[in-house]
Structure formats: structure tokens, C-alpha cells
Amino acid sequence: MTKNDAESRLIIAEAGAIPYLAETLYSSSHDSQDNAAATLLNISISSRAPLMSTRGLLDAISHVLRHHATNSSPSAVQSSAATLYSLLVDDSYRSIIGAKRDIAYSLIEIIKRPNSPPRSIKDALKALFGIALFPLNRAGLIDLGAAGALFSLVLKDGRVGIVEDTTAVIAQIAGCEESESAFWKVSGVKVLEDLLDVGTGSSERTKENAVGALLNLVRCGGGGVMREVKEMRPGAVEGIKDVRENGTAKGKSKAIALLKAVEGGAKKWDFAV
């Protein structure tokens, strides 16, 4: 992005165009909706505050996402999800956006829908990840059925990038007390175990995410999760060791803590990473 591009976006924002663009998201014309959504995405990259201060903007974005399967154009849905992710880069907005249950619900519905375009799924996953970065949003996502939708996507979609982004969200939502029951209902620990198994061929990022998810479950869950983790098959334990040896700095520290749980020598404070 050039300096002129940034200045142009700021001029658009300051000119009061954002309310008009937000209103246009309700348009029945796909061309008008597409142009408005794309322009809002461009503005969000460098001018987040004017967007968040515009009354009704999040409701307009929610409208586009809510009608992803009917009236909204795929391009507008993708741009709207990407705009949310751009806004969620600012951690001060995560609680505000996360409190909009219609937005979270619609993002989950996008990843559940079999014929959602891959780009829309990825942008929805990134927005969900941003929402889940705020700890108090995680229980709400669980309540809306995020665990089932995410694990279903892992099992049904073999594309590496999708699986990586999905497991990144799973690792975040695992960090709340409500996750234990929700993960148990969808055999989440077993799915994560499969992803870690060296015979599965998961990417390094996916394995790191699986380690992070299991560690968060152990930290926030009860004895049932601990028993499942301790009973993981050797191939999955080797996957954790691989992250310990070859992962990123964060991944290595999480793998070390998780291995302590697997080997039975962990204390509660070992999980505070």
C-alpha cells in the first residue's frame, strides 16, 4: 500500500462516507453491496477507529453475514468477514465485536455450510480467531456451537490452510471451562490426537495448534481431560515431541508443558504458559 492509498482511505473516512457505505450493505444490488463491502475493507486496513465509531456498522456487517446463503453476494460476505478480522487486530475491539452474538453465529454458519467459498471460510475462521483471542468471548462461541462446527470442518476439509486456520481457532476456544464438555461431545481430544500422530502427516502449524488446544483443555478442564491426554497413543506423543524439538518458541514451551501432563508429572502451574 502506497502513502497515497493510505491518504485516500483516510480522506474517504473523514468525508463521512462510512455511514453511506454501511447503509449500502443492505442493498439488494450485488454490485452496490460488493463495492461498499470492498471499500469498507480497504478503509479498515488503515482507519479502524472511524469504522468502529460509526453507528450501525457492525449491524450492517452482521446483515451481510447473516444472509450469506441467500441474499448476500459471496464477494460481500468475504469482504465483510475480512473487515471484521482487520478490526479485530485491535485488541480493544474484541470484546465489542464478540458481544455481537449475531456476528459470531453467522461466522459459524459460514464455516458449517458445505458450499461456502473457500475464501469466505478462511476469512470467517480468521474473524472467529480474532474474537476468540479475548478470553471472555470463548464461552459464548462454545454456546453457539463453535466446537462442533470447527471439528466437523477439520474432519471434512483436507485442505492444509483450512485445517491450520481451523485448529488455530480450536486452540483458542479450548481455553475456557465450557470447552471440556463441548469437546467431549464431538470426540475433540481424539481428533486432536489424530492430528498429532506422526502417521497423519499434519503440517507443523496444525500440530502446534493441536498441542495448544490440548494444553488449554488440561489447564481449564477437569480430571476427564487429563485421563484422555495421559492415554494418548504413542504416535500422538511422538507428534508432541516433534513440536518440542522442531516447533516455534511458543510451540516448544507448550509441548514441554503438555508432555509433563502426558507423563504424569505435571503440576497445575506447569500449564500456565
Accessible surface in RSA format (square Angstrom, percent):
REM  Atomic radii and reference values for relative SASA: ProtOr
REM  Chains: A
REM  Algorithm: Lee & Richards
REM  Probe-radius: 1.40
REM  Slices: 20
REM RES _ NUM      All-atoms   Total-Side   Main-Chain    Non-polar    All polar
REM                ABS   REL    ABS   REL    ABS   REL    ABS   REL    ABS   REL
RES MET A   1   137.81  71.4  51.62  34.2  86.19 205.2  61.04  51.9  76.77 101.7
RES THR A   2    84.52  60.1  76.50  77.6   8.02  19.1  80.10 107.6   4.42   6.7
RES LYS A   3   160.59  78.3 145.75  89.4  14.84  35.3  95.13  85.6  65.45  69.7
RES ASN A   4   106.49  73.4 104.07 100.6   2.41   5.8  23.84  57.4  82.65  79.9
RES ASP A   5    63.18  44.3  60.92  60.6   2.26   5.3   6.91  16.3  56.27  56.1
RES ALA A   6    29.76  27.4  26.46  40.8   3.30   7.5  26.77  37.7   2.99   7.9
RES GLU A   7    78.52  45.1  75.62  57.2   2.90   6.9  35.73  69.1  42.79  34.9
RES SER A   8    57.16  48.3  54.59  72.9   2.57   5.9  27.52  58.6  29.64  41.5
RES ARG A   9    39.97  16.8  39.97  20.4   0.00   0.0   7.27   9.9  32.69  19.8
RES LEU A  10    80.75  45.0  80.75  57.8   0.00   0.0  80.75  56.7   0.00   0.0
RES ILE A  11   113.52  64.6 111.86  83.3   1.67   4.0 112.78  81.2   0.74   2.0
RES ILE A  12    62.73  35.7  60.41  45.0   2.32   5.6  62.73  45.2   0.00   0.0
RES ALA A  13     9.52   8.7   0.00   0.0   9.52  21.6   0.10   0.1   9.41  24.9
RES GLU A  14   129.58  74.4  92.60  70.1  36.98  88.0  43.37  83.9  86.21  70.4
RES ALA A  15    79.69  73.3  37.65  58.1  42.04  95.6  50.73  71.4  28.96  76.7
RES GLY A  16    44.86  55.3   0.00   N/A  44.86  55.3  28.61  78.5  16.24  36.4
RES ALA A  17    29.39  27.0  23.97  37.0   5.42  12.3  29.39  41.4   0.00   0.0
RES ILE A  18     3.42   1.9   3.42   2.5   0.00   0.0   3.42   2.5   0.00   0.0
RES PRO A  19    74.82  54.5  67.53  61.6   7.30  26.5  69.73  57.6   5.09  31.6
RES TYR A  20   153.53  71.7 146.64  83.4   6.89  17.9 109.96  82.6  43.57  53.7
RES LEU A  21    18.49  10.3  18.49  13.2   0.00   0.0  18.49  13.0   0.00   0.0
RES ALA A  22     6.40   5.9   6.39   9.9   0.00   0.0   6.40   9.0   0.00   0.0
RES GLU A  23   116.07  66.6 111.96  84.7   4.11   9.8  45.53  88.1  70.54  57.6
RES THR A  24    20.56  14.6  15.21  15.4   5.35  12.7  17.32  23.3   3.24   4.9
RES LEU A  25     0.61   0.3   0.61   0.4   0.00   0.0   0.61   0.4   0.00   0.0
RES TYR A  26    95.79  44.7  74.78  42.5  21.02  54.7  58.11  43.7  37.68  46.5
RES SER A  27    36.75  31.1  19.95  26.6  16.80  38.7  20.79  44.3  15.96  22.4
RES SER A  28   117.07  98.9  82.72 110.4  34.35  79.1  56.80 121.0  60.27  84.4
RES SER A  29    48.80  41.2  39.42  52.6   9.38  21.6  36.13  76.9  12.67  17.7
RES HIS A  30    82.07  44.9  77.15  53.6   4.92  12.6  49.96  51.5  32.11  37.4
RES ASP A  31   107.12  75.0 104.06 103.6   3.06   7.2  26.52  62.4  80.60  80.4
RES SER A  32    43.01  36.3  36.99  49.4   6.02  13.9  11.91  25.4  31.10  43.6
RES GLN A  33     3.77   2.1   3.77   2.8   0.00   0.0   0.00   0.0   3.77   2.9
RES ASP A  34    33.75  23.6  32.34  32.2   1.41   3.3  12.71  29.9  21.04  21.0
RES ASN A  35   100.07  69.0  97.25  94.0   2.82   6.8  26.48  63.7  73.59  71.1
RES ALA A  36     2.56   2.4   0.94   1.5   1.62   3.7   2.09   2.9   0.47   1.3
RES ALA A  37     2.07   1.9   0.00   0.0   2.07   4.7   1.91   2.7   0.17   0.4
RES ALA A  38    42.37  39.0  41.65  64.3   0.72   1.6  41.84  58.9   0.53   1.4
RES THR A  39    37.14  26.4  36.55  37.1   0.59   1.4  14.91  20.0  22.23  33.6
RES LEU A  40     2.48   1.4   2.48   1.8   0.00   0.0   2.48   1.7   0.00   0.0
RES LEU A  41    42.75  23.8  42.75  30.6   0.00   0.0  42.75  30.0   0.00   0.0
RES ASN A  42    61.61  42.5  61.61  59.5   0.00   0.0   4.09   9.8  57.52  55.6
RES ILE A  43     0.72   0.4   0.72   0.5   0.00   0.0   0.72   0.5   0.00   0.0
RES SER A  44     0.00   0.0   0.00   0.0   0.00   0.0   0.00   0.0   0.00   0.0
RES ILE A  45    81.71  46.5  69.98  52.1  11.73  28.3  70.48  50.8  11.23  30.5
RES SER A  46    51.50  43.5  15.17  20.2  36.33  83.7  22.38  47.7  29.12  40.8
RES SER A  47     6.42   5.4   1.58   2.1   4.83  11.1   5.42  11.5   1.00   1.4
RES ARG A  48    67.96  28.5  63.51  32.4   4.45  10.6   7.14   9.8  60.82  36.9
RES ALA A  49    61.21  56.3  56.65  87.4   4.56  10.4  57.64  81.2   3.57   9.5
RES PRO A  50    41.53  30.3  33.95  31.0   7.57  27.5  39.63  32.7   1.89  11.8
RES LEU A  51     0.23   0.1   0.10   0.1   0.14   0.3   0.10   0.1   0.14   0.4
RES MET A  52    35.06  18.2   8.95   5.9  26.12  62.2  10.28   8.7  24.79  32.8
RES SER A  53    93.91  79.4  56.83  75.9  37.07  85.4  51.77 110.2  42.14  59.0
RES THR A  54    21.08  15.0   9.27   9.4  11.81  28.1   9.12  12.3  11.95  18.1
RES ARG A  55   240.09 100.8 209.44 106.8  30.65  73.0  88.66 121.2 151.43  91.8
RES GLY A  56    35.50  43.8   0.00   N/A  35.50  43.8  23.52  64.5  11.98  26.8
RES LEU A  57     1.67   0.9   1.03   0.7   0.64   1.6   1.03   0.7   0.64   1.7
RES LEU A  58    17.34   9.7  15.53  11.1   1.81   4.5  15.53  10.9   1.81   4.9
RES ASP A  59    71.72  50.2  67.71  67.4   4.01   9.5  18.69  44.0  53.02  52.9
RES ALA A  60     0.41   0.4   0.41   0.6   0.00   0.0   0.41   0.6   0.00   0.0
RES ILE A  61     1.96   1.1   1.96   1.5   0.00   0.0   1.96   1.4   0.00   0.0
RES SER A  62     5.74   4.9   5.74   7.7   0.00   0.0   5.43  11.6   0.31   0.4
RES HIS A  63    33.53  18.3  33.53  23.3   0.00   0.0  22.74  23.4  10.79  12.5
RES VAL A  64     0.00   0.0   0.00   0.0   0.00   0.0   0.00   0.0   0.00   0.0
RES LEU A  65     0.00   0.0   0.00   0.0   0.00   0.0   0.00   0.0   0.00   0.0
RES ARG A  66   110.52  46.4  91.22  46.5  19.31  46.0  45.27  61.9  65.26  39.5
RES HIS A  67    52.12  28.5  50.77  35.3   1.35   3.5  37.45  38.6  14.67  17.1
RES HIS A  68    28.67  15.7  17.05  11.9  11.61  29.7  14.05  14.5  14.61  17.0
RES ALA A  69    52.36  48.1  28.79  44.4  23.57  53.6  30.77  43.3  21.59  57.2
RES THR A  70   102.00  72.5  68.70  69.6  33.29  79.3  72.15  96.9  29.85  45.1
RES ASN A  71   101.72  70.1  91.08  88.0  10.63  25.6  27.20  65.5  74.52  72.0
RES SER A  72     6.10   5.2   0.56   0.7   5.55  12.8   0.03   0.1   6.07   8.5
RES SER A  73     4.18   3.5   4.18   5.6   0.00   0.0   4.18   8.9   0.00   0.0
RES PRO A  74    82.60  60.2  77.93  71.0   4.67  17.0  81.77  67.5   0.83   5.2
RES SER A  75    56.31  47.6  49.34  65.8   6.98  16.1  29.08  61.9  27.23  38.1
RES ALA A  76     0.12   0.1   0.00   0.0   0.12   0.3   0.12   0.2   0.00   0.0
RES VAL A  77     4.74   3.1   4.74   4.3   0.00   0.0   4.74   4.1   0.00   0.0
RES GLN A  78    61.81  34.6  61.81  45.2   0.00   0.0   2.02   4.3  59.78  45.3
RES SER A  79    11.84  10.0  11.26  15.0   0.57   1.3   0.57   1.2  11.26  15.8
RES SER A  80     2.45   2.1   0.82   1.1   1.63   3.8   1.63   3.5   0.82   1.2
RES ALA A  81     0.11   0.1   0.11   0.2   0.00   0.0   0.11   0.2   0.00   0.0
RES ALA A  82    17.52  16.1  15.21  23.5   2.32   5.3  15.62  22.0   1.90   5.0
RES THR A  83     1.49   1.1   1.49   1.5   0.00   0.0   0.83   1.1   0.67   1.0
RES LEU A  84     0.00   0.0   0.00   0.0   0.00   0.0   0.00   0.0   0.00   0.0
RES TYR A  85    83.02  38.8  83.01  47.2   0.01   0.0  41.01  30.8  42.01  51.8
RES SER A  86    12.58  10.6   9.67  12.9   2.91   6.7  10.75  22.9   1.84   2.6
RES LEU A  87     0.00   0.0   0.00   0.0   0.00   0.0   0.00   0.0   0.00   0.0
RES LEU A  88     1.93   1.1   0.58   0.4   1.35   3.4   0.94   0.7   0.99   2.7
RES VAL A  89    81.84  53.9  63.95  57.9  17.89  43.1  68.49  59.5  13.35  36.2
RES ASP A  90    48.18  33.7  40.71  40.5   7.47  17.7  12.42  29.2  35.75  35.7
RES ASP A  91    98.31  68.9  86.03  85.6  12.28  29.0  18.51  43.6  79.80  79.6
RES SER A  92    67.84  57.3  48.08  64.2  19.76  45.5  51.38 109.4  16.46  23.1
RES TYR A  93    29.59  13.8  29.59  16.8   0.00   0.0  16.18  12.2  13.42  16.5
RES ARG A  94    42.61  17.9  42.61  21.7   0.00   0.0   2.33   3.2  40.29  24.4
RES SER A  95    46.11  39.0  40.54  54.1   5.57  12.8  19.77  42.1  26.34  36.9
RES ILE A  96    85.09  48.4  78.51  58.5   6.58  15.9  83.72  60.3   1.37   3.7
RES ILE A  97     0.00   0.0   0.00   0.0   0.00   0.0   0.00   0.0   0.00   0.0
RES GLY A  98    13.72  16.9   0.00   N/A  13.72  16.9   0.00   0.0  13.72  30.7
RES ALA A  99    77.90  71.6  47.61  73.5  30.29  68.9  57.68  81.2  20.22  53.6
RES LYS A 100    74.63  36.4  71.04  43.6   3.59   8.6  37.43  33.7  37.20  39.6
RES ARG A 101   116.20  48.8 111.82  57.0   4.38  10.4  61.45  84.0  54.74  33.2
RES ASP A 102    83.58  58.5  80.91  80.5   2.67   6.3  10.89  25.6  72.69  72.5
RES ILE A 103     0.25   0.1   0.25   0.2   0.00   0.0   0.25   0.2   0.00   0.0
RES ALA A 104     1.83   1.7   1.83   2.8   0.00   0.0   1.83   2.6   0.00   0.0
RES TYR A 105   105.77  49.4 105.77  60.2   0.00   0.0  68.68  51.6  37.08  45.7
RES SER A 106     1.88   1.6   0.77   1.0   1.11   2.6   1.11   2.4   0.77   1.1
RES LEU A 107     0.00   0.0   0.00   0.0   0.00   0.0   0.00   0.0   0.00   0.0
RES ILE A 108     1.18   0.7   1.18   0.9   0.00   0.0   1.18   0.9   0.00   0.0
RES GLU A 109    43.97  25.2  42.71  32.3   1.26   3.0   6.29  12.2  37.69  30.8
RES ILE A 110     1.18   0.7   1.18   0.9   0.00   0.0   1.18   0.8   0.00   0.0
RES ILE A 111     6.05   3.4   0.15   0.1   5.90  14.2   0.15   0.1   5.90  16.0
RES LYS A 112   111.59  54.4  85.64  52.5  25.95  61.8  48.40  43.6  63.18  67.3
RES ARG A 113    65.97  27.7  58.86  30.0   7.12  16.9  19.97  27.3  46.00  27.9
RES PRO A 114   136.13  99.2  95.52  87.1  40.61 147.6 108.01  89.2  28.13 174.8
RES ASN A 115   102.88  70.9  79.78  77.1  23.11  55.6  42.47 102.2  60.41  58.4
RES SER A 116     8.91   7.5   1.54   2.1   7.37  17.0   0.67   1.4   8.24  11.5
RES PRO A 117    50.19  36.6  44.96  41.0   5.23  19.0  50.19  41.4   0.00   0.0
RES PRO A 118    66.93  48.8  66.92  61.0   0.00   0.0  66.93  55.3   0.00   0.0
RES ARG A 119    92.91  39.0  89.79  45.8   3.12   7.4  45.37  62.0  47.55  28.8
RES SER A 120     2.05   1.7   1.96   2.6   0.09   0.2   0.96   2.0   1.09   1.5
RES ILE A 121     7.04   4.0   7.04   5.2   0.00   0.0   7.04   5.1   0.00   0.0
RES LYS A 122    47.48  23.2  47.48  29.1   0.00   0.0  36.92  33.2  10.56  11.2
RES ASP A 123     9.89   6.9   9.89   9.8   0.00   0.0   0.00   0.0   9.89   9.9
RES ALA A 124     0.00   0.0   0.00   0.0   0.00   0.0   0.00   0.0   0.00   0.0
RES LEU A 125     0.47   0.3   0.05   0.0   0.42   1.0   0.28   0.2   0.19   0.5
RES LYS A 126    65.57  32.0  63.78  39.1   1.80   4.3  27.72  24.9  37.85  40.3
RES ALA A 127     0.00   0.0   0.00   0.0   0.00   0.0   0.00   0.0   0.00   0.0
RES LEU A 128     0.69   0.4   0.69   0.5   0.00   0.0   0.69   0.5   0.00   0.0
RES PHE A 129    57.78  28.9  57.78  35.8   0.00   0.0  57.78  35.0   0.00   0.0
RES GLY A 130     1.88   2.3   0.00   N/A   1.88   2.3   1.88   5.2   0.00   0.0
RES ILE A 131     0.92   0.5   0.92   0.7   0.00   0.0   0.92   0.7   0.00   0.0
RES ALA A 132     0.00   0.0   0.00   0.0   0.00   0.0   0.00   0.0   0.00   0.0
RES LEU A 133    55.64  31.0  42.09  30.1  13.54  34.0  42.09  29.6  13.54  36.4
RES PHE A 134    60.92  30.5  59.52  36.9   1.40   3.6  60.92  36.9   0.00   0.0
RES PRO A 135    76.82  56.0  70.27  64.1   6.56  23.8  70.27  58.0   6.56  40.8
RES LEU A 136   148.91  82.9 125.07  89.5  23.84  59.9 128.31  90.1  20.60  55.4
RES ASN A 137    15.43  10.6   9.56   9.2   5.87  14.1   4.71  11.3  10.72  10.4
RES ARG A 138    32.05  13.5  32.05  16.3   0.00   0.0   0.00   0.0  32.05  19.4
RES ALA A 139    35.57  32.7  32.49  50.1   3.07   7.0  32.82  46.2   2.75   7.3
RES GLY A 140    26.15  32.3   0.00   N/A  26.15  32.3  23.62  64.8   2.54   5.7
RES LEU A 141     3.44   1.9   2.77   2.0   0.68   1.7   2.77   1.9   0.68   1.8
RES ILE A 142    20.74  11.8  12.08   9.0   8.65  20.9  12.08   8.7   8.65  23.5
RES ASP A 143   102.99  72.1  72.51  72.2  30.49  72.1  22.28  52.4  80.71  80.5
RES LEU A 144    35.78  19.9  17.68  12.7  18.10  45.5  22.41  15.7  13.38  36.0
RES GLY A 145    36.74  45.3   0.00   N/A  36.74  45.3  32.56  89.4   4.17   9.3
RES ALA A 146     1.27   1.2   1.27   2.0   0.00   0.0   1.27   1.8   0.00   0.0
RES ALA A 147     3.59   3.3   3.59   5.5   0.00   0.0   3.59   5.1   0.00   0.0
RES GLY A 148    29.07  35.9   0.00   N/A  29.07  35.9  20.89  57.3   8.18  18.3
RES ALA A 149     7.58   7.0   0.05   0.1   7.53  17.1   3.79   5.3   3.79  10.0
RES LEU A 150     0.13   0.1   0.13   0.1   0.00   0.0   0.13   0.1   0.00   0.0
RES PHE A 151     2.22   1.1   2.22   1.4   0.00   0.0   2.22   1.3   0.00   0.0
RES SER A 152    38.34  32.4  33.73  45.0   4.61  10.6  26.42  56.3  11.92  16.7
RES LEU A 153    15.82   8.8  12.87   9.2   2.95   7.4  15.46  10.9   0.35   1.0
RES VAL A 154    13.90   9.1   3.47   3.1  10.43  25.1   3.81   3.3  10.09  27.4
RES LEU A 155   122.59  68.3  87.63  62.7  34.96  87.9  90.31  63.4  32.28  86.9
RES LYS A 156   173.94  84.9 135.68  83.3  38.25  91.1  91.99  82.8  81.95  87.3
RES ASP A 157    14.97  10.5  10.98  10.9   3.99   9.4   8.82  20.8   6.15   6.1
RES GLY A 158    72.31  89.2   0.00   N/A  72.31  89.2  40.74 111.8  31.57  70.7
RES ARG A 159   113.53  47.7 106.02  54.0   7.51  17.9  73.94 101.1  39.58  24.0
RES VAL A 160    92.49  60.9  85.47  77.4   7.02  16.9  87.76  76.3   4.73  12.8
RES GLY A 161    27.95  34.5   0.00   N/A  27.95  34.5  21.37  58.7   6.58  14.7
RES ILE A 162     4.12   2.3   3.86   2.9   0.26   0.6   3.86   2.8   0.26   0.7
RES VAL A 163    17.12  11.3  17.06  15.4   0.05   0.1  17.12  14.9   0.00   0.0
RES GLU A 164    26.92  15.5  26.92  20.4   0.00   0.0   0.00   0.0  26.92  22.0
RES ASP A 165    10.70   7.5   8.81   8.8   1.90   4.5   3.13   7.4   7.58   7.6
RES THR A 166     0.10   0.1   0.10   0.1   0.00   0.0   0.00   0.0   0.10   0.2
RES THR A 167     0.19   0.1   0.00   0.0   0.19   0.4   0.00   0.0   0.19   0.3
RES ALA A 168    11.11  10.2   9.42  14.5   1.69   3.8  10.62  14.9   0.50   1.3
RES VAL A 169     1.11   0.7   1.11   1.0   0.00   0.0   1.11   1.0   0.00   0.0
RES ILE A 170     0.09   0.1   0.09   0.1   0.00   0.0   0.09   0.1   0.00   0.0
RES ALA A 171    10.19   9.4  10.17  15.7   0.01   0.0  10.17  14.3   0.01   0.0
RES GLN A 172    35.52  19.9  35.46  25.9   0.06   0.1   0.06   0.1  35.46  26.9
RES ILE A 173     0.00   0.0   0.00   0.0   0.00   0.0   0.00   0.0   0.00   0.0
RES ALA A 174     0.00   0.0   0.00   0.0   0.00   0.0   0.00   0.0   0.00   0.0
RES GLY A 175    13.41  16.5   0.00   N/A  13.41  16.5   2.42   6.6  11.00  24.6
RES CYS A 176    14.53  11.0   8.95  10.0   5.59  13.1  14.28  36.2   0.26   0.3
RES GLU A 177   139.72  80.2 124.84  94.4  14.89  35.4  39.36  76.1 100.36  81.9
RES GLU A 178    86.99  49.9  76.84  58.1  10.15  24.2  43.96  85.0  43.03  35.1
RES SER A 179     1.01   0.9   1.01   1.3   0.00   0.0   0.00   0.0   1.01   1.4
RES GLU A 180    49.33  28.3  47.76  36.1   1.57   3.7  16.09  31.1  33.24  27.1
RES SER A 181    62.62  52.9  56.04  74.8   6.58  15.2  43.52  92.7  19.10  26.8
RES ALA A 182    16.70  15.4  10.76  16.6   5.94  13.5  14.62  20.6   2.08   5.5
RES PHE A 183     1.70   0.9   1.69   1.0   0.01   0.0   1.70   1.0   0.00   0.0
RES TRP A 184   181.33  72.8 167.60  81.1  13.73  32.2 141.36  75.4  39.97  64.8
RES LYS A 185   152.65  74.5 118.77  72.9  33.88  80.7  68.29  61.5  84.35  89.9
RES VAL A 186    48.67  32.0  32.90  29.8  15.76  38.0  40.93  35.6   7.73  21.0
RES SER A 187    63.13  53.3  55.46  74.0   7.67  17.7  25.11  53.5  38.02  53.3
RES GLY A 188     0.15   0.2   0.00   N/A   0.15   0.2   0.00   0.0   0.15   0.3
RES VAL A 189     5.33   3.5   4.44   4.0   0.89   2.1   4.44   3.9   0.89   2.4
RES LYS A 190    97.19  47.4  97.11  59.6   0.08   0.2  65.41  58.9  31.78  33.9
RES VAL A 191    11.11   7.3  10.87   9.8   0.24   0.6  10.97   9.5   0.14   0.4
RES LEU A 192     0.05   0.0   0.05   0.0   0.00   0.0   0.05   0.0   0.00   0.0
RES GLU A 193     3.62   2.1   3.62   2.7   0.00   0.0   0.00   0.0   3.62   3.0
RES ASP A 194    61.65  43.2  61.60  61.3   0.05   0.1  19.87  46.8  41.79  41.7
RES LEU A 195    16.67   9.3  16.67  11.9   0.00   0.0  16.67  11.7   0.00   0.0
RES LEU A 196     0.00   0.0   0.00   0.0   0.00   0.0   0.00   0.0   0.00   0.0
RES ASP A 197    23.91  16.8  23.28  23.2   0.64   1.5   3.58   8.4  20.33  20.3
RES VAL A 198    84.27  55.5  61.02  55.2  23.26  56.0  63.95  55.6  20.33  55.1
RES GLY A 199    70.77  87.3   0.00   N/A  70.77  87.3  37.86 103.9  32.90  73.7
RES THR A 200    74.67  53.1  41.63  42.2  33.04  78.7  39.82  53.5  34.84  52.7
RES GLY A 201    67.11  82.8   0.00   N/A  67.11  82.8  36.50 100.2  30.61  68.6
RES SER A 202    23.95  20.2   3.04   4.1  20.92  48.2  10.36  22.1  13.59  19.0
RES SER A 203    33.15  28.0  17.49  23.3  15.66  36.1  28.80  61.3   4.35   6.1
RES GLU A 204    80.05  46.0  76.15  57.6   3.90   9.3  57.26 110.8  22.79  18.6
RES ARG A 205   106.99  44.9  99.39  50.7   7.59  18.1  51.42  70.3  55.56  33.7
RES THR A 206     2.84   2.0   2.84   2.9   0.00   0.0   0.75   1.0   2.08   3.2
RES LYS A 207    18.56   9.1  18.56  11.4   0.00   0.0   1.53   1.4  17.04  18.1
RES GLU A 208    30.26  17.4  25.53  19.3   4.73  11.3   8.57  16.6  21.70  17.7
RES ASN A 209    22.32  15.4  20.21  19.5   2.11   5.1   2.11   5.1  20.21  19.5
RES ALA A 210     0.05   0.0   0.00   0.0   0.05   0.1   0.05   0.1   0.00   0.0
RES VAL A 211     0.25   0.2   0.25   0.2   0.00   0.0   0.25   0.2   0.00   0.0
RES GLY A 212     3.89   4.8   0.00   N/A   3.89   4.8   3.04   8.3   0.85   1.9
RES ALA A 213     0.00   0.0   0.00   0.0   0.00   0.0   0.00   0.0   0.00   0.0
RES LEU A 214     0.00   0.0   0.00   0.0   0.00   0.0   0.00   0.0   0.00   0.0
RES LEU A 215     2.15   1.2   2.15   1.5   0.00   0.0   2.15   1.5   0.00   0.0
RES ASN A 216    25.01  17.2  25.01  24.2   0.00   0.0   0.03   0.1  24.97  24.1
RES LEU A 217     0.20   0.1   0.20   0.1   0.00   0.0   0.20   0.1   0.00   0.0
RES VAL A 218     6.80   4.5   0.12   0.1   6.68  16.1   0.83   0.7   5.97  16.2
RES ARG A 219    85.19  35.8  74.61  38.0  10.58  25.2   7.32  10.0  77.87  47.2
RES CYS A 220    39.81  30.1  24.07  26.8  15.74  37.0   5.95  15.1  33.86  36.5
RES GLY A 221    18.62  23.0   0.00   N/A  18.62  23.0   3.69  10.1  14.94  33.5
RES GLY A 222    36.81  45.4   0.00   N/A  36.81  45.4  32.59  89.4   4.22   9.4
RES GLY A 223    45.17  55.7   0.00   N/A  45.17  55.7  29.30  80.4  15.88  35.6
RES GLY A 224    26.69  32.9   0.00   N/A  26.69  32.9  19.58  53.7   7.10  15.9
RES VAL A 225     5.26   3.5   4.80   4.3   0.46   1.1   4.80   4.2   0.46   1.3
RES MET A 226    49.13  25.4  49.05  32.5   0.08   0.2  48.75  41.4   0.38   0.5
RES ARG A 227   150.07  63.0 148.66  75.8   1.41   3.4  60.97  83.3  89.10  54.0
RES GLU A 228    46.20  26.5  44.67  33.8   1.53   3.6  24.48  47.3  21.72  17.7
RES VAL A 229     0.00   0.0   0.00   0.0   0.00   0.0   0.00   0.0   0.00   0.0
RES LYS A 230    98.07  47.8  77.62  47.6  20.45  48.7  33.36  30.0  64.71  68.9
RES GLU A 231   125.54  72.1  99.72  75.4  25.82  61.5  43.63  84.4  81.91  66.9
RES MET A 232    12.27   6.4   0.00   0.0  12.27  29.2   0.10   0.1  12.17  16.1
RES ARG A 233    91.71  38.5  86.95  44.3   4.76  11.3  53.66  73.3  38.05  23.1
RES PRO A 234   106.98  78.0 102.82  93.7   4.15  15.1 106.65  88.1   0.32   2.0
RES GLY A 235    16.70  20.6   0.00   N/A  16.70  20.6  12.62  34.6   4.07   9.1
RES ALA A 236     0.00   0.0   0.00   0.0   0.00   0.0   0.00   0.0   0.00   0.0
RES VAL A 237    22.14  14.6  22.14  20.0   0.00   0.0  22.14  19.2   0.00   0.0
RES GLU A 238    82.97  47.6  80.43  60.8   2.54   6.1  25.62  49.6  57.35  46.8
RES GLY A 239     0.00   0.0   0.00   N/A   0.00   0.0   0.00   0.0   0.00   0.0
RES ILE A 240     0.00   0.0   0.00   0.0   0.00   0.0   0.00   0.0   0.00   0.0
RES LYS A 241    64.67  31.5  64.56  39.6   0.11   0.3  20.04  18.0  44.63  47.5
RES ASP A 242    32.68  22.9  27.15  27.0   5.53  13.1  13.71  32.3  18.97  18.9
RES VAL A 243     0.00   0.0   0.00   0.0   0.00   0.0   0.00   0.0   0.00   0.0
RES ARG A 244    82.09  34.5  75.46  38.5   6.63  15.8  17.28  23.6  64.81  39.3
RES GLU A 245   103.45  59.4  85.56  64.7  17.89  42.6  34.02  65.8  69.43  56.7
RES ASN A 246    98.63  68.0  68.87  66.6  29.76  71.7  21.19  51.0  77.44  74.9
RES GLY A 247    12.07  14.9   0.00   N/A  12.07  14.9   3.42   9.4   8.65  19.4
RES THR A 248    83.91  59.7  74.49  75.5   9.42  22.5  79.74 107.1   4.18   6.3
RES ALA A 249    86.45  79.5  67.66 104.4  18.79  42.8  72.74 102.4  13.71  36.3
RES LYS A 250   160.89  78.5 157.62  96.7   3.27   7.8 102.12  91.9  58.77  62.6
RES GLY A 251     2.60   3.2   0.00   N/A   2.60   3.2   2.43   6.7   0.17   0.4
RES LYS A 252    79.62  38.8  79.62  48.9   0.00   0.0  27.98  25.2  51.64  55.0
RES SER A 253    51.09  43.2  44.14  58.9   6.95  16.0  38.37  81.7  12.71  17.8
RES LYS A 254    64.23  31.3  64.23  39.4   0.00   0.0  21.27  19.1  42.96  45.8
RES ALA A 255     0.00   0.0   0.00   0.0   0.00   0.0   0.00   0.0   0.00   0.0
RES ILE A 256    80.84  46.0  79.37  59.1   1.48   3.6  80.14  57.7   0.70   1.9
RES ALA A 257     4.54   4.2   3.42   5.3   1.12   2.6   4.47   6.3   0.07   0.2
RES LEU A 258     0.00   0.0   0.00   0.0   0.00   0.0   0.00   0.0   0.00   0.0
RES LEU A 259     5.49   3.1   5.49   3.9   0.00   0.0   5.49   3.9   0.00   0.0
RES LYS A 260    85.69  41.8  84.13  51.6   1.56   3.7  44.40  40.0  41.29  44.0
RES ALA A 261     0.46   0.4   0.00   0.0   0.46   1.0   0.46   0.6   0.00   0.0
RES VAL A 262    20.88  13.7   9.75   8.8  11.13  26.8   9.75   8.5  11.13  30.2
RES GLU A 263   119.62  68.7  81.89  62.0  37.73  89.8  44.36  85.8  75.26  61.4
RES GLY A 264    44.07  54.3   0.00   N/A  44.07  54.3  13.20  36.2  30.87  69.1
RES GLY A 265    54.30  67.0   0.00   N/A  54.30  67.0  37.59 103.2  16.71  37.4
RES ALA A 266    26.25  24.1   2.01   3.1  24.24  55.2   2.01   2.8  24.24  64.2
RES LYS A 267   118.05  57.6 113.47  69.6   4.58  10.9  60.80  54.7  57.25  61.0
RES LYS A 268   134.69  65.7 121.91  74.8  12.78  30.4 103.64  93.3  31.05  33.1
RES TRP A 269   186.69  74.9 170.41  82.5  16.28  38.2 156.43  83.4  30.26  49.1
RES ASP A 270    28.21  19.8  17.63  17.5  10.58  25.0   6.27  14.8  21.93  21.9
RES PHE A 271     6.91   3.5   6.89   4.3   0.02   0.1   6.91   4.2   0.00   0.0
RES ALA A 272    77.42  71.2  48.43  74.7  28.99  65.9  51.20  72.1  26.22  69.5
RES VAL A 273    82.08  54.0  26.22  23.7  55.86 134.6  60.68  52.7  21.40  58.0
END  Absolute sums over single chains surface
CHAIN  1 A    12342.3       9877.7       2464.6       6952.7       5389.6
END  Absolute sums over all chains
TOTAL         12342.3       9877.7       2464.6       6952.7       5389.6
